[in-house]
Amino acid sequence: MGKAKPSSSAPKEMDVNTLHRKLEPIYELIDGGNDKAALKTIDRELLGKFPQMQIGRVLKGIVLSRLGKDGEGLALCEAVRHEGPGDDNVLHTLSLFYKNTGRREESIAMFERASDRDPKNELHLTSLFQAYARDRSFVKQQGCAMKLYRVSGDKKHIMWAVCGALLQTRDDETSDKPNTDATKTSLLQLASVMCAKLEKDGSIDDREALVVYARVLRNSGKQTKALELLESALGERCVPMASE
């Protein structure tokens, strides 16, 4: 499983370096599918002395689930989630558990609570944005992207919001509740204004952003402008043609 960096908010009884040293072999056992050995190590090295350690309980929950004890594993992980963890390592590991077990609602609730508690934490907001994206909650995805922009000042987050708005105009089975034509028009107008501002600021500077902008123009009924954008000097910079 992915190895998250130890957080400075590790249990007071165990310093960060010691925790990191004890976690490394546990991650290796889990990655190698050595679940029984991992379970013994978690109990011996972590929970034996610190039974309430959140990362220890989450890792034990993951291993128990892999050993077929789904109920016990879920109970441990849910108990930690309801405590409202703020440690990045715990949040990351819990999110992997929820992702692998198809529990999107729990993952969203966890990151919503973490973001409410620390609203300027860019990492938590990014994880929340990704959770909304996996859940196809496009309205919330758009709003979360704008929160990210207000925190980070990074123009790429405006483009993330544009994508959220654009996805709300889709009619296929992957969309949220269908929007009215008037709402779709308003969303496309908003997306178009945001893209134009990004272009003016010089923030349309890669292929992905250019293609999204062109799609917004096309879906707004401005096919000619979309084509002109792709064929412009900006288009050539973002999508350079191979030299003959």
Salt bridges, closest charged atoms under 4 A:
GLU24 OE1 - LYS3 NZ 3.66
GLU24 OE2 - HIS20 NE2 3.72
ASP35 OD1 - ARG66 NE 3.01
ASP43 OD1 - LYS60 NZ 3.15
GLU45 OE1 - LYS22 NZ 2.65
GLU45 OE2 - ARG44 NE 3.14
GLU78 OE1 - ARG81 NE 2.72
GLU78 OE2 - HIS82 NE2 3.90
GLU83 OE1 - ARG57 NH2 2.90
ASP88 OD1 - HIS124 NE2 2.85
ASP135 OD1 - ARG104 NE 2.94
ASP171 OD1 - LYS184 NZ 2.23
ASP172 OD2 - ARG170 NH2 2.74
ASP201 OD2 - LYS155 NZ 3.24
ASP201 OD2 - LYS197 NZ 3.21
